[in-house]
Amino acid sequence: MTLPEVDPARLDAEWAADKDVLASLAANGDRAEIVRLVDVSFRGDEDALERLEDDAETLGFRFIEREEDEDGELSSFLGIEQTVEPEAIRALTLKCLQIELIYDVEYDGWGCTAETGKN
């Protein structure tokens, strides 16, 4: 499958938001090199989300859950085990923006817990 071109301005906007999240994690003592579950979310209609969920494993993710908000909007959460080093997050964001174009869903960001290495 040929991956679609992502609008560079959109990638830059997402990257600016990603840097804020990474800074917040670092402020909480996060060690970015520690592999952990990073979840990503996509909004869309039921058919589009179902196709994405069915293909999640092929795309390198595992399906976590689907939620419906109070307005009836559906979101699908997928997870991937990886670090949150800047280059890894930038690559993840690019991949998610490509998924957005392929599956006709809306990428809604990523999240994870801070990992300090102290359990």
N, C-alpha and C positions, 0 to 999 in steps of 0.2 A: 504494500500500500504506500503510495506517495503521500507524504505528510504535507498539509497545506501551509502556505506562507502565512505567518502571523503579522498583523499590522505592527510595525516597530513602535509606533506611539503607544499602542495598547500594552505591548510588552514593557516599555519604559514606565508606564503608569503603574502596572502591577509590580514591577521591580521596586519602585519607590515605596509602595505599601509594604512589600516584603522586607525591605531594609528596616522599616519601623518595627516590624514584628521581630526580626533578628536582634535589633537593638534592645527591645524589651526583654527578650529571652536572656541576652547577655547580662542585662542589668539584674536579672534574677539568678545569676550564677551559672547559667547554662554553659555546658561544654559542647560546642557545635559538632565536634568530631564523634560524639557518641551516637551510635545507630539507635533509632527509636521509631515508633509508629508515628507517621505523619499522616493526618487525614486531610483529604481534599473534598470539597463539596461542589455540586453542580445543581442548578435549578433547571426545571424544564417540565414538559408535559409527560404524562405517564408512559406513552410509547417510546419517546426518546430516552427517558431515564431507564426504561426496561432494556432497551438495546445496549445502552452503556453498561448497565449492571451485568448483562449476559456476557459482555466482552471484557469485563474488568480484569480477569486473570490474564487474558491475552495481552492486555495493555500494561501488565506488571503490577496491578493493584489487587486488593481483595475487597469484596463488597462488605461494608460494615452495617449500614442501615438506610432506610428511607424514612423521611419525616414529612409530615404535612403541617404547615404553620396555621395560625388562626385565620388567615385569609384563604386557606385552601391551596396555597402554593406548595408544590412538591420539591423536595431536595433529596439528593442521593449522596451518601457519604461513602467514600472509598478510602482505603488505607494502603500505605506503602512503607516498608521498613527501609530507612535511609538516615543519613546524617542531615544536619541543617547548616552545613557549611555553605557559604554564599554561592559557590558554583553549583552545588547540588540543588539548592533551592531555585536558582535561576533556571536550571535545566528542567526541574519539576514544573515550574510555572510555564515555561515554553510548551512542555508536553501537554499541560492542562488546557492551554489556549488552543492548541491544535485539536485536542479532543472536543473542545467547545465547537469548533468549526465542523469537524467530521460528524458529530452526533446531534448537532442543532440543539445544544444545551447552553446554559450560561454558567461559566466558571465563577465560583463564589469564594475562592480563597482556600487557604490551608491553615492548619493549626496543629499544635503538639504540646506536650508538657515539657517544661524545662528539665534537663538532665544534668545534674551536677556531678554525677559519679559517686555521690555519697548516699548509699541506701540505708 
